[in-house]
């Protein structure tokens, strides 16, 4: 299942990276800009914690106190040094999870949000299916090599990061360089510095991400970066030179692509069926990342349901009546729902200047939506 409203874009050029598997996508549309073995199932180490974090955030329990169990405390590997029996806000555990990659924090989160570690893993796989991560199987909340059957792909992890970055709390946590967390058992606070060196020192356009390493998975990395309104996500799995590879992929993306507005939100002009005139609209501006050479190849096509006799009453018209399809070089890349003003759907407000511009282009015969 793909995220609603988007068609799967074609895979572009092969990424020249050291990674066994890699991908670079544009965040808003999911368009693949670079890739290498992006659908190969591999161990992913601590980038697993992106799923753990977003489930914790979406649970609505961030301000609840979590009682830390012995099972959490004795989890092997990287740690934020929790103590058995201590009470700590779920929100603080998410910071410790994402910035310092605390495996103890991952288990404490899982037990609190899922009722048990096993119950949380079920939620992880349920969410993966919802997002469309069709080549992923989670077996724990931290990514340790304690299960033989636990894997994902660069493409699936890009889907997950894309989904998570739409959450403002996740975006804030992921992009935090240093976090100070109250320590109830000591006079000093815990201070966590983000392990993501792209964010803290190496790349000025980096906005967040998650590092990972185990002996079997090797180095894994998911990051995000933004420049000139273009938001990108990079994933590498089993990569000994991941910092440089992410920078190289980002520089390629920013050098070759720009985000172009394909259609403005609001009424669709010059529709063939008079029934829909001034009634059919899209709720958001439609953007797509394009190279300079691709700009001339963009076209749109609107497909609408044939009006029924019962639709004389606008209230009986469904809210979604069709799709605006976007093509690049005749390849379908976006599907945007078309809405009908039936009293239940709300048409987006358009500025006076935008209205004048659209009228001018309509009178000039440009920008039709037949």
Buried (B, 14 or more C-beta within 10 A) or exposed (E): EEBEBBBBBEBBEEBEBBBBBBBBBBBBBBBBBBBBBBBBBBBBBBBBBBBBBBBBBBBEBBEEBBEBBEBBBEBEBBBBEBBEEBEBBBBBBBBBBBBBBBBBBBBBBBBBBBEEBEEBBEBBBEBBEEBBBBBBBBBBBBBBBEBEEBBBBBBBBBBBBBBBBEBEBBBEBBBBEEBEBEBEEEEEEBEBEBBBBBBEEEBEBBBBBBBBBBEEBBBBBBBBBBBEEBBBBBBBBBBEEBBBBBBBBBBBBBEBBBBEEBBBBBBBBBBEBEBBEEBBBBBEEBBBBBBEEBEEEBEBEBEBBEBEEEBEEEEEBBEEBBBBBBBBEEEBBBBBBBBBBBEEBEBBEBEEEEEEBBEEBBEEEEBBBE
